[in-house]
Amino acid sequence: MNTIIIQFQNYLKNKSLRVLTIRGYVFDVAQFIEWSESNGILISLVTPENASQYLNYLVVSHHEIRPGVIGIYSPRTIMKKIAAVRSFFDYLRAGNE
């Protein structure tokens, strides 16, 4: 697991969030970082346009919803993923790099 993700996970643990919430946030942020890297985007240089591209990717692309099931994310799932990524960038902006 990426060092920054481990640090983010520890930060979430210190906020006394539920284990399942932390696990979901870590998964969603790892997915965002993977998407960014596969598109040649450094996390430190993410732009609003990149965020829009990621949102579009979540909305229109097919993903593995659960093991063996491919489909499109629900609006609720997309909002959860956006909340996780937003929390991650709040963490970074607070100087927790």
Protein Blocks (a to p, Z undefined) as FASTA:
>chain_A
ZZklmmmmmmmmmnopafklmmmmmmmmmmmmmmmmmnopafklccfklmmmmmmmmmmp
ccdfbghiacdddfklmmmmmmmmmmmmmmmmnopZZ
